[in-house]
Amino acid sequence: MLKKEPTLEKFLPKTILVEDKEMLRNFLDKYEQIYLKPANSAKGKGIFKIRKNAATIVVTEYSRKLFFPSLEAFWTEYESTFLKKNYIAQEEITPLLYEGNRFDFRILAHFDGQSYQVSGVGVRQSGKQNVTTHVPNGGRILDFNEVKRPGDEQFIEKIVNLCGEILSQQLGFFGEFSIDAGLTDKREYVIYEINSKPMSFDEEHIEKERIDSLMALFYQLFRSQLFSD
């Protein structure tokens, strides 16, 4: 859906739904370093990072690194996992680093009755492993002001309203969602994914804004329903 919007398409990593081994092979042959992610999951669970070397397939999970002699061997080991859940493959983005580790933005958005507004921006940075930035997987919380650059807020505000409008047009009304976004090593913006059920934020000021925004939205929806009846 997002790829159909020219403004957003340029921020999206190349992504496919993995339906069989040959699709995965072609995608890995083209990009050589990719991520495999469950389409319906949370907190970085079930993510693989795959790198194709001359003689091996290197697979990195959160806590371990595995080596396979071929894609066939890897597929045989994990086929049941991929067929049990919908998995997407996404080209690996070389991220901008801060103090030696990758980081990304966790952007919270709500509908305010007229448009989609940013309710808060959290930042998560990877720890010893660089597969995910999720705190349960060893990541840490940074303050947005610590990594913020000129133009970041304008980019975030722009994509929030566009993404909200597209989601509601295509899937029905969305009052709340979050976006995982980041920066490449060339300082270009990238949108990794949109979450229809945002996490609870550890940052108290963002979580308070989240609850306040939801309460205001519920009240607006209640009033509009009341008077339409």
N, C-alpha and C positions, 0 to 999 in steps of 0.2 A: 504493500500500500504506500509506504513512504517513498519507494523508488519512482513512483509515478509523479511525485512533486519535484520539479527541477531544482528548486531551492534546497531541498533536503537530500536529493539523490547524490550530490557531490560529497556529502559528509558520511555516506554509508560504506562500510567495508563490503567487499564482494562476499555474498552469502548465498548458500543453497540449502535446501532441505535434503538430507541424505536419505535416499530411497533404496539404494543398493550399492554394492561394492564398486561397480564401474563408475558410478557418479563420483564416489569418494576418490577413486584412483585418478580420474581426470582432473578433479579439483586440486588434489595434492600435487600432481605433475605440473600443474600450471603455477601454483603459488609456493610450493615447497615447504612452507611453514604455515600451519593453519591451527585453528581451534575447533574442537568438536564440543558442542554445548547442547544440553537438553532444551528443547523448545519450551517446556513447561517445568520449570524448576526455580529454585531460589537459593540465595546465599552461596553461590558458586559451586553447588553440589553437582557432581557428575561431569565436570569439565575436564577435557583432555587437551593438551598441547602437543601437536605432532610435527616432527621435522623429518624431512626426507634427506638422507645422506646417500652417498654413492652405493653403499652396500647394506645399509640398515635403515629401519624406521625407528626413530627415537620418540617415545611416548612419555610425556611428563604429566603426572597427576600431582595433586597437592603434596603428598608426602613421599612420593617415590618416582624414579625414572626407570623405564623399561625399554629393552632393545629387542626388536623383532627383525628376522632376516628378510622379511618381505611384507608387503601390504596384506597378502593372503593370510600370513600367519597372524597378523594383528586382527584382521577381520574374523578369522576363525575363533580367536580368543574372546572377542567382544560382540560377535554378531547378535547373540540373544539380547544383549543390552540395547543395541541400536534398533532392533526390531520391536522390543517391548515399549520403548519410548520414542517419540519423534525427536530426532537430533538434527541440528543445523551445523553446517561447516562454514567457517568464517575465516577469511584470510587474516593472518597475523599482522597486526599493526605495530610497527616499531614505535613505542611511545616516548614522549618527552619524559625525562627523568628529573626528579627533584631529590637532591641529596643521595643520588645513586639508585633510587627505586622509582618504579612507575607509580602513577596516581591517576585517579579519575574523579569526575564530578558526579555526585548523586543529586539530581535536580528534582525537587518536589513541586508539583503544579496542581492548581485547583481552578475550577470555573467560578467566576465571581458574579455571574448573572449576565455578563455581556461578552467577556473574552476569558482566555486562560492566562492566569498570572503565576509568577514564580512565588512560591511560599517559602522556599529555603533552598540553599545549596550546601550540601555536605561534601567533604573531600575524603576519599579513602586511598591509602597508600599501601602497597604490598610490603610484606616483611622479608623473611629469608627466602621465600619462594616468590616467583613472579608470574604464577599462573593466574591468580586472582588477587583482588585487593580487599576481599571481604574480611572483616574483623575476626569472625570465628575461624578463619583459615590463616590467622597470623598477621592480618593487616592492621593498620592503625589509623586513627582519626586525625585529620589535619583541619585547621581553620581555613576557610575559603580565602580570607585576606592574606594568608601566608603564601599562597601560590597564585593569587589572582593577577591577571595582566590587563592592561588597557584593551578593551574590546570584548573581554570575556562575558561581562554582564549583558552587553548588547546582543551577542550571539545567543546566549541562553534565553533571553526574553523573546527573541525572534523565533527560535525553534519550538519553544513551549507552546505558543499560540498556534503555530502551523500544525504541530503534531496533535494538539487537542482537537482542532477542527477536523483533521483527517480521520482520527479515531472515531469521533462522534458521527461523522458523515457515513463512514463505512460500516461501523459496528454497533451504532446506537449510542446514546448519550453517555459520555464519560465525565464525571465530576472531579475525579482525582486520578492522577497517574504520576509515575516518576520516569526519568530518563537517565541512563548511564551514558556519559559522554566523556571525551578526553581530548588530548592533544598528541599529534604525532611528533617524531623527533625533528620534523621540519616545521613545527609549530602551526600545523594545520588542524582544524577541528575535525572530530570524528564522533558519530553517534553509534554506540555499540548496541543498545537495545532500549526498548520501552517496557516498563513494568506496569501491568494493569492493576496490581495489588502492591502498592509501595510498602516498603519495610517501615517499622517504627524507627524513628531516628534517635540515636543516642544523644545528639545535641538537644538539650532541653528547650532552647529557644525555637528550634525548628519544629520539634514535636508539639510545642504549645501552639505555634502558628498553624500547624496541621489540624489540630483539634478545633481551634477557633474558626479556621476556614471551612471545615466540614460542618460545624454547627451553623455558620452563616448560610452555607449552601442548602442544608436541610430546611432551614427556616424559609428561604426563598422558594424552594420547591413546594413546601407545604402551603405557603400563601398563594402561589400560582395555581395549585390544585384546588385550594379552597374557593378561590374566586372564579375559577373556570367552571366549577360545579354550580 
